Amino acid sequence: MKDIKIIVMDVDGVLTDGRIILDDDGKEYKFFDVKDGHIIHIALELGIRIAWISGRHSSVTQERAKQLKIDDLFQNQHKKLEALSIIKNKYNIPYDNIAYIGDDLIDIPPMMLCGFSASPNDAVDDVKKVAHYVSSYKGGRGAVRDIVEHILKGMGLWEKVLEKYLLNIYADI
């Protein structure tokens, strides 16, 4: 985990709890956890890239990616290895330096290729068997926060994060 350059993740079931709510007009709603968004912001500040690969298209996902400044969003990707290969080649990063977070069978191939893989604790069993790390949190309920924090700790960067926040606290006193 020391040399992770990019964290690639699925959306539905990882960044969300997997539920898709549709109103009478067909408008879609999803739940994203603010703690997951905050850790993504922290990782980006540390120079770690974040990419999302979703098996379905959603304007809600597109808006959340825009809010979090995610440059690499791939939607309607049923062959996730193709999107992962584009990301790998775009940044010239070997698979060993890529972390992947997934929750369902479609995520197993990229999880097996990447140097580090993880899943929420409510992922399907076959995904959890492949994962190097299984969060104690559910998808859309802090799993991304937990997994990215685990990665940052494994990279020796967590103390740097804590120092930044402590310095901000003390600067305001």
DOMARKE-376906 format. One record per residue (C-alpha): residue in three letters; residue number from 0; z, y, x. Coordinates in Angstrom, 1 decimal, m for minus. Each point is the difference from the previous one (the first is absolute). Layout:
DOMARKE-376906
<residuo:ALA; num:NUM; w:Z; v:Y; u:X>
...
This chain:
DOMARKE-376906
<residuo:MET; num:0; w:0.0; v:0.0; u:0.0>
<residuo:LYS; num:1; w:0.3; v:2.4; u:2.9>
<residuo:ASP; num:2; w:m3.6; v:1.1; u:m0.1>
<residuo:ILE; num:3; w:m0.8; v:0.4; u:m3.7>
<residuo:LYS; num:4; w:m2.6; v:2.8; u:m0.3>
<residuo:ILE; num:5; w:m0.8; v:m0.3; u:m3.7>
<residuo:ILE; num:6; w:1.7; v:m1.4; u:m3.1>
<residuo:VAL; num:7; w:m2.3; v:m1.2; u:m2.6>
<residuo:MET; num:8; w:1.3; v:m0.8; u:m3.5>
<residuo:ASP; num:9; w:m1.0; v:m1.2; u:m3.4>
<residuo:VAL; num:10; w:0.8; v:2.3; u:m2.9>
<residuo:ASP; num:11; w:0.8; v:m1.8; u:m3.2>
<residuo:GLY; num:12; w:3.0; v:m2.2; u:0.5>
<residuo:VAL; num:13; w:0.9; v:1.6; u:3.4>
<residuo:LEU; num:14; w:0.0; v:3.8; u:m0.6>
<residuo:THR; num:15; w:0.4; v:m0.5; u:m3.7>
<residuo:ASP; num:16; w:2.0; v:m2.6; u:m2.0>
<residuo:GLY; num:17; w:m3.3; v:m1.5; u:m1.0>
<residuo:ARG; num:18; w:0.2; v:1.2; u:m3.6>
<residuo:ILE; num:19; w:m3.0; v:2.1; u:m1.3>
<residuo:ILE; num:20; w:0.8; v:2.0; u:m3.1>
<residuo:LEU; num:21; w:m2.9; v:1.1; u:m2.2>
<residuo:ASP; num:22; w:0.5; v:2.5; u:m2.9>
<residuo:ASP; num:23; w:m2.1; v:0.0; u:m3.2>
<residuo:ASP; num:24; w:m2.6; v:2.2; u:1.7>
<residuo:GLY; num:25; w:m0.4; v:m2.4; u:2.9>
<residuo:LYS; num:26; w:1.9; v:2.3; u:2.5>
<residuo:GLU; num:27; w:1.6; v:m2.0; u:2.7>
<residuo:TYR; num:28; w:3.6; v:0.4; u:1.3>
<residuo:LYS; num:29; w:1.7; v:m1.6; u:3.0>
<residuo:PHE; num:30; w:3.4; v:0.2; u:1.6>
<residuo:PHE; num:31; w:0.3; v:0.9; u:3.7>
<residuo:ASP; num:32; w:3.3; v:0.2; u:1.8>
<residuo:VAL; num:33; w:0.8; v:3.4; u:1.6>
<residuo:LYS; num:34; w:1.8; v:m1.8; u:2.9>
<residuo:ASP; num:35; w:m3.2; v:m1.9; u:0.8>
<residuo:GLY; num:36; w:m1.9; v:3.3; u:0.1>
<residuo:HIS; num:37; w:2.6; v:1.5; u:2.3>
<residuo:ILE; num:38; w:m0.2; v:m2.8; u:2.6>
<residuo:ILE; num:39; w:m3.8; v:0.3; u:m0.1>
<residuo:HIS; num:40; w:0.4; v:3.7; u:0.8>
<residuo:ILE; num:41; w:2.3; v:m0.9; u:2.9>
<residuo:ALA; num:42; w:m2.4; v:m2.6; u:1.4>
<residuo:LEU; num:43; w:m2.9; v:2.5; u:m0.1>
<residuo:GLU; num:44; w:2.1; v:2.6; u:1.8>
<residuo:LEU; num:45; w:0.7; v:m2.6; u:2.7>
<residuo:GLY; num:46; w:m3.8; v:m0.5; u:0.4>
<residuo:ILE; num:47; w:m0.2; v:m3.4; u:m1.8>
<residuo:ARG; num:48; w:m3.0; v:m0.1; u:m2.3>
<residuo:ILE; num:49; w:0.3; v:m1.3; u:m3.5>
<residuo:ALA; num:50; w:m2.8; v:m1.6; u:m2.0>
<residuo:TRP; num:51; w:m0.1; v:m1.3; u:m3.6>
<residuo:ILE; num:52; w:m2.2; v:m2.9; u:m1.2>
<residuo:SER; num:53; w:0.0; v:m0.6; u:m3.7>
<residuo:GLY; num:54; w:m1.7; v:m2.7; u:m1.9>
<residuo:ARG; num:55; w:m0.6; v:2.4; u:m2.9>
<residuo:HIS; num:56; w:m1.1; v:3.6; u:m0.5>
<residuo:SER; num:57; w:2.5; v:2.5; u:m1.4>
<residuo:SER; num:58; w:0.0; v:3.8; u:m0.2>
<residuo:VAL; num:59; w:3.8; v:m0.2; u:0.1>
<residuo:THR; num:60; w:m0.1; v:m1.8; u:3.4>
<residuo:GLN; num:61; w:m2.6; v:2.6; u:1.2>
<residuo:GLU; num:62; w:2.3; v:2.9; u:m1.0>
<residuo:ARG; num:63; w:3.1; v:m1.6; u:1.7>
<residuo:ALA; num:64; w:m2.0; v:m0.6; u:3.2>
<residuo:LYS; num:65; w:m1.1; v:3.6; u:0.0>
<residuo:GLN; num:66; w:3.6; v:1.2; u:m0.5>
<residuo:LEU; num:67; w:1.1; v:m2.2; u:3.0>
<residuo:LYS; num:68; w:m3.0; v:1.0; u:2.1>
<residuo:ILE; num:69; w:m1.3; v:m3.5; u:0.3>
<residuo:ASP; num:70; w:m3.4; v:0.3; u:1.6>
<residuo:ASP; num:71; w:m1.0; v:m3.6; u:m0.3>
<residuo:LEU; num:72; w:0.0; v:m1.2; u:m3.6>
<residuo:PHE; num:73; w:m2.2; v:m2.9; u:m1.0>
<residuo:GLN; num:74; w:m0.1; v:m0.9; u:m3.7>
<residuo:ASN; num:75; w:m1.7; v:m2.7; u:m1.9>
<residuo:GLN; num:76; w:0.1; v:m2.2; u:3.1>
<residuo:HIS; num:77; w:0.1; v:m3.7; u:m0.9>
<residuo:LYS; num:78; w:m0.8; v:m1.0; u:3.5>
<residuo:LYS; num:79; w:2.8; v:1.8; u:1.8>
<residuo:LEU; num:80; w:m1.1; v:m1.3; u:3.4>
<residuo:GLU; num:81; w:m3.1; v:2.1; u:m0.2>
<residuo:ALA; num:82; w:2.1; v:3.2; u:m0.5>
<residuo:LEU; num:83; w:2.4; v:m1.1; u:2.7>
<residuo:SER; num:84; w:m3.0; v:m0.5; u:2.4>
<residuo:ILE; num:85; w:m1.2; v:3.6; u:m0.8>
<residuo:ILE; num:86; w:3.4; v:1.4; u:0.8>
<residuo:LYS; num:87; w:0.3; v:m2.1; u:3.2>
<residuo:ASN; num:88; w:m3.4; v:1.2; u:1.2>
<residuo:LYS; num:89; w:0.5; v:3.6; u:m1.1>
<residuo:TYR; num:90; w:3.0; v:0.4; u:2.2>
<residuo:ASN; num:91; w:m0.9; v:m2.6; u:2.6>
<residuo:ILE; num:92; w:3.3; v:m1.8; u:m0.5>
<residuo:PRO; num:93; w:0.4; v:m3.8; u:0.6>
<residuo:TYR; num:94; w:1.5; v:m2.0; u:m2.9>
<residuo:ASP; num:95; w:3.1; v:m0.5; u:2.1>
<residuo:ASN; num:96; w:0.8; v:3.7; u:m0.4>
<residuo:ILE; num:97; w:m0.4; v:0.0; u:m3.8>
<residuo:ALA; num:98; w:2.8; v:m0.7; u:m2.4>
<residuo:TYR; num:99; w:m0.9; v:m1.2; u:m3.6>
<residuo:ILE; num:100; w:2.1; v:0.1; u:m3.1>
<residuo:GLY; num:101; w:m1.1; v:m2.2; u:m2.9>
<residuo:ASP; num:102; w:1.3; v:m1.8; u:m3.1>
<residuo:ASP; num:103; w:m2.7; v:m2.2; u:m1.4>
<residuo:LEU; num:104; w:m2.5; v:m2.7; u:1.0>
<residuo:ILE; num:105; w:m2.7; v:2.5; u:0.7>
<residuo:ASP; num:106; w:2.2; v:1.4; u:2.8>
<residuo:ILE; num:107; w:0.5; v:m3.2; u:1.9>
<residuo:PRO; num:108; w:m3.2; v:0.1; u:2.1>
<residuo:PRO; num:109; w:0.7; v:3.5; u:1.5>
<residuo:MET; num:110; w:3.7; v:m0.9; u:0.4>
<residuo:MET; num:111; w:m0.9; v:m3.0; u:2.1>
<residuo:LEU; num:112; w:m2.3; v:2.1; u:2.3>
<residuo:CYS; num:113; w:2.4; v:2.9; u:0.6>
<residuo:GLY; num:114; w:2.6; v:0.1; u:2.7>
<residuo:PHE; num:115; w:2.8; v:0.6; u:m2.5>
<residuo:SER; num:116; w:0.1; v:m0.8; u:m3.7>
<residuo:ALA; num:117; w:2.5; v:0.6; u:m2.7>
<residuo:SER; num:118; w:0.5; v:m0.2; u:m3.8>
<residuo:PRO; num:119; w:2.4; v:1.2; u:m2.7>
<residuo:ASN; num:120; w:2.5; v:m2.6; u:m1.2>
<residuo:ASP; num:121; w:m1.9; v:m0.4; u:m3.3>
<residuo:ALA; num:122; w:m3.2; v:m1.0; u:1.7>
<residuo:VAL; num:123; w:m1.5; v:m3.4; u:m0.9>
<residuo:ASP; num:124; w:1.5; v:m2.8; u:2.0>
<residuo:ASP; num:125; w:m3.1; v:m0.8; u:2.0>
<residuo:VAL; num:126; w:m0.1; v:3.6; u:1.3>
<residuo:LYS; num:127; w:3.7; v:m0.1; u:0.9>
<residuo:LYS; num:128; w:m0.7; v:m3.2; u:2.0>
<residuo:VAL; num:129; w:m2.6; v:1.9; u:2.1>
<residuo:ALA; num:130; w:2.0; v:3.2; u:0.5>
<residuo:HIS; num:131; w:1.9; v:0.6; u:3.2>
<residuo:TYR; num:132; w:2.5; v:2.1; u:m2.0>
<residuo:VAL; num:133; w:0.9; v:m0.2; u:m3.7>
<residuo:SER; num:134; w:1.8; v:3.1; u:m1.3>
<residuo:SER; num:135; w:3.1; v:m0.4; u:m2.1>
<residuo:TYR; num:136; w:m1.6; v:2.7; u:m2.3>
<residuo:LYS; num:137; w:m2.6; v:m0.4; u:m2.7>
<residuo:GLY; num:138; w:m3.5; v:1.6; u:0.0>
<residuo:GLY; num:139; w:0.1; v:3.6; u:m1.2>
<residuo:ARG; num:140; w:3.8; v:m0.1; u:0.3>
<residuo:GLY; num:141; w:0.6; v:0.8; u:3.7>
<residuo:ALA; num:142; w:m1.8; v:m2.9; u:1.7>
<residuo:VAL; num:143; w:m2.4; v:2.3; u:1.9>
<residuo:ARG; num:144; w:3.0; v:2.1; u:1.1>
<residuo:ASP; num:145; w:1.8; v:m3.1; u:1.3>
<residuo:ILE; num:146; w:m3.0; v:m1.5; u:1.7>
<residuo:VAL; num:147; w:m1.2; v:3.2; u:1.7>
<residuo:GLU; num:148; w:3.6; v:0.7; u:1.1>
<residuo:HIS; num:149; w:0.2; v:m3.5; u:1.4>
<residuo:ILE; num:150; w:m3.3; v:0.6; u:1.9>
<residuo:LEU; num:151; w:1.3; v:3.4; u:1.4>
<residuo:LYS; num:152; w:3.2; v:m1.6; u:1.1>
<residuo:GLY; num:153; w:m1.9; v:m2.8; u:1.7>
<residuo:MET; num:154; w:m2.1; v:2.6; u:1.8>
<residuo:GLY; num:155; w:3.1; v:1.8; u:1.2>
<residuo:LEU; num:156; w:m0.8; v:3.1; u:m2.0>
<residuo:TRP; num:157; w:2.8; v:0.0; u:m2.6>
<residuo:GLU; num:158; w:2.4; v:1.9; u:2.2>
<residuo:LYS; num:159; w:m2.6; v:2.8; u:0.4>
<residuo:VAL; num:160; w:m0.2; v:0.2; u:m3.8>
<residuo:LEU; num:161; w:3.7; v:0.2; u:m0.4>
<residuo:GLU; num:162; w:0.3; v:2.7; u:2.7>
<residuo:LYS; num:163; w:m2.5; v:2.1; u:m1.7>
<residuo:TYR; num:164; w:1.8; v:0.0; u:m3.3>
<residuo:LEU; num:165; w:3.4; v:0.5; u:1.6>
<residuo:LEU; num:166; w:m1.3; v:3.0; u:2.0>
<residuo:ASN; num:167; w:m1.3; v:1.4; u:m3.3>
<residuo:ILE; num:168; w:3.4; v:m0.4; u:m1.6>
<residuo:TYR; num:169; w:1.8; v:1.7; u:2.9>
<residuo:ALA; num:170; w:m2.5; v:2.8; u:0.2>
<residuo:ASP; num:171; w:0.7; v:1.0; u:m3.6>
<residuo:ILE; num:172; w:3.8; v:0.2; u:0.6>
